[in-house]
């Protein structure tokens, strides 16, 4: 298995649990399955299996979302330089009573900072805004490098070969500024290209668009076989997909039997697949709901897994055309 489980989350045989509206609900059947609260990375660090994602969380609302999440029990906040909200996240962390060492904090290296000499200054900016002297995880946001100071002028060399960028990240692990490093939006050929190098530190995670409509079973199987943890962004589907996903009959049926919400079923399904899940919301009730998950019975999990794989994958997040690239970042290689 690519990552060891550490701890367990609510098992559905536990009898009673709290629903999203605050009512006490009974489970209609039991299971021996338990959900991990953490995964153990190659470094030995334990990453929480459910995070609050702050992508698209606007000014004046992201800080409150972080506070609500920490109060609800979250200990994993996933952000990025390009989200433009790290300073507000940092203020919320500072005002929280939760100790820094008890919070898993992730940020991401943007495309314009892939040149080795630009990596540390970019990290330092994020650290300053977040009010911390280290990150638990720092991720290459996209496998696309832009030339310094540009929005979409491709740096072909660093896009084809991210190893120099990776070596700069490894140096920052040695400095203690980062504890784990990973990637995001990498397909299998790009992962194979990076890991073919003599790495000092292997990628800890690959954060990708992963949901019921885009389940990526081949990537998940590859990751498990190569000791790489997947993290699921847009786990309920991208914005226009959420209603469709939560209305699927297979998901609604499981939710009704367990006495939970469809969103809780989907979040649990992700964790039960062996991935970190990054639901994003600024609504307090939904933030809490997404954290209060219960293991799915094995037959229910299998039903949802089969239903997810039964339709053509529907990827939503693909900036290739918007960036004016001559290739598709998810389909073409070496670029």
N, C-alpha and C positions, 0 to 999 in steps of 0.2 A: 504494500500500500504506500502511496506517495507521501502521506503525512499521517503521523500517529494521532489518534484521538486523545484528548485530554479532558476528562470531566464529561458529564452527560447533562443534557437539557431535559426538560420535562418529558417523561414517558407517558404515553396515553393510557397505560394501565394504572396511572396514579389516582384514578377515581374522579376527582373533581378539579376543575380549574376555572379560571376567570375569563369570561368572554370580553369582547371589545366594548360592550355596553355596560360592563360592570356586573352582569348577572352571573350567578354561579350555575355552571352547566355540567351535565354528566356526559361521559363518553358512552357510546352505545356498544363498543366492543373493545377488546384489549389487544395489546401487542407487546412483544418482548424487545422490540426495537427501541433504542435510545439515541438521542441526538447529541453529538459532541458540542460542548460549549467552546472548545478550543481545538486547534490543530497544532501539532508540533512541527516547526520548520527545520530545515537542515542545520540551522545554527543552534537548535535546541530551544529557541524562543517559542512561546505559545501565543498564537494569534487567535483572538476571539472569532467565533464562527459567524456572528451577526454584527454588522456595523451600521452606523448611520452614515449614509452617503450625502454629501453636501453639494453635489453638482446641481446647478440651476437654482440653488437656494439664494434668494436675493438679499440685498442690503436691508438691514433692519429686521430680518426674520431668521437668518441663519444662526445668530447667536442664541436666540431663544430656543431654537430647535435643538442645539447642542446641549443646552441646560436641561431641557425636558428629557432628552435621551439619557444623559448621565444620571438624572434622578430616577429614571425608569430601570436603570441597571446596565445600560450599554457601557462598554469599556473600549470601544473601537470607533474611531472617527476617521472617515476616508475623505480626503480633500485633494486639492491640486493648486499649483500656482495659477493656472489659467482660469480657475473658477472665480478669481478676483474677490474672494471673501475670507482669505486666511487671517487677515487682521481681526475681523469680527469673531472668527472662530477662536483665535488666540485670547481675546478678551473674555469670552465665555469660559474658556478653560481656566483662566486666571481667577475668575469669580467663583468657580466651582469649588466645593469642599473635597472633591475627589483628588487624590494625589497624582501628580504627573506620572509617577512610575507605575500607577495602576491603570493608565490609559494607553491604548495602542493608537499611535498617531501616524497616519500615512499622508505623504504628499507625492507629487509627480513632477518630473523634469519635462519642461515644455520643449517643443521641436526646435526652437531657435537657440537652445543652449546645449546642443549635442557636442559642439567642439570641446575637446577635453579641458581647455583653459577656461571655458565658460561654465562648467558643471558646478564647481564649488561656489562661485559667486551667486548662481541661481539658487543653490541650496541655502546659502547664508541668508538670502532675502526671505525665503520661506520660513526659515528658523526664526528670524527676527520678527516677522509678522505673527507667527504662532506663539512667540514668547517662550521658546524652549531651546535647549542647546543640542538636542539630538532628535532624530526621527526613528521610530521603530521600523519604518519601511519607506523606502524611496524608490519610485517606479519610473522607468522610461515610459512616458505617456503614450507615445505613438512610435512605430518603427519607421518614422519619416523625419529626416533632419533637414531643417531649413538653414540657409546661410544667415549668419549673424546680422541682426537688424532688419531682416525681411519677414514678411508674412507668409510667403509661399514660394520663395526662390529655392529650389531643391539643391541640397548639398548631396550630390550623387554618391560621393565616396563614403560618407558616413551613413547614408541610407543603405547602401549595399553592404557595408561592413561596420556594424555598430560596436565592434570590439574596442576601439580606442575610447569610445564613450563609456563602455563598461569598465575598462581599466581605471578611468577617472573615478567612477563610482566605488570601485573596490578600494581605491586609496582613501576614500572618505569613510569607508567602514573601518579601515585601519586607524584612522584619526579619531574614531569614536563618535563622529557626527551622524552616522547612519548605523543601524544595527542589522538591517536586512535590506537587500536590493532585489528588484524584480522588474518585470516588463508589463506592458499592457497592449492589447490589440495586436499581438503577434500570432500569426498562423503557424502551422507546423513547419513549413520550409524555413521561415524566419527563425523559429526556435532552434531548428537543427543547424542553421548557419551560425547563430551565436554560440551555441553550446559545443560546436566543433573546435572552438578555440581552447587554449589551456587556461581555463578560468580558475582564479583563486577562490572565488565565491560563486556558486551556482545560483541561477535565478530562484528566488524563493516562491514567487507567485507569477501568474499571468492573469491580469484582470481583463475580462472580455465581456462583450454583450452576450448575455446568457439568460434565456428565459423559455417559457413554454413554447413560444412561436419560433425560437431560434435556439434549440437545445444543444447543438454542437456535440453530438455523442462521440464523433471521431476525435475531436480535440480533447474531450474529457478522458477518453480511453488512453490517448497518447500521453497526456499529462500524468495520469496515474502510473503508467508504465515507466515514466521517467522521473518520478519523485518530484513532480511539480504541482503545486496547488493552484487551482483555478479560483478566481474571484468573479462573482456574477454581478455586473452592473446592469441597470434596467431590468431587475429580476422579475418584476411584474409585467414586463413589456414596456416598450417606449410609450410615451404619453398617449398616443392615439390607439395603442394596443391594449391598455390596461383593462378597459371595460370589456373588450372581447375576451381577454384571458380569464378574468374573474367570472365571466358568464358561461364559461365552458361547462357542459353538463357533467363531465367527469369530475371536475373540480368542485362544482356545487354539490354533487352527491356526497363526496367525501366530507366536505365541510358540514353538511347537515348531519351526517352520521356521527361525526366527532363532536358536534356542538361548538364549532369554531367558525371563523370567517373564511371565505375563499382566499383572501390574501394570506392568512396564516397557513393555509394548506400549501400555497405556492412557496412561501418562504421556507417552510419545513421541508418541502420536496427538494429545494436547492441544497439545504444542509445535509439531507439524507443521501443526496448524490455524492457528497464528499466535497462540497465547495463552500467557500466563504460567500455570504450573501450580503449585498449592499443596498438595501431598500432606502429610498430617499423620500422624505416628506418633511414639511414644516408644520403639519397639523398635529397637535399634541396627542389626540386620540389614536391617530394612525401610527405615530412613532411608537407608542406603547403597544399597540396591537401587533405591529411587525416583530416585536421582541418576544412576545408571549406565545411561543410556538410549541407545538406538541408533535411527537413522533407519529408518523403515519403507519398504520398497519401495513405489513409487507404486500398484501394483495392490492391495497389502495395505492401504495407507491408504484407498484408495477403497472397498474392501470393508467396512472398519470404519465408515467415514463413512456408507455406504448403510445398513448394518445399524442404526446409531444412529438414523437418521432414519425407519426403517421401522415404528416403534411409537409409540403416543401418548406424549407427554412425561410423565415422572413426577417432578414437583417434590416434595421432601420438606421443605425449610426454608421455612416460611411461618408467621410468628408472628402473622398478622392476628387470628385468633380468640383466641389466647392473650393478646394485648394488649387485647382487647375492642373492636377497631376496628369501625366500621360499614361498612367497605369492605375489599376485598382489595388489599393493597399492590402486588401484581403485575398485577392486572387492571383496577382502577378508577382513574379519573382525573377531576377534579384531585386527589382525596385518595388 
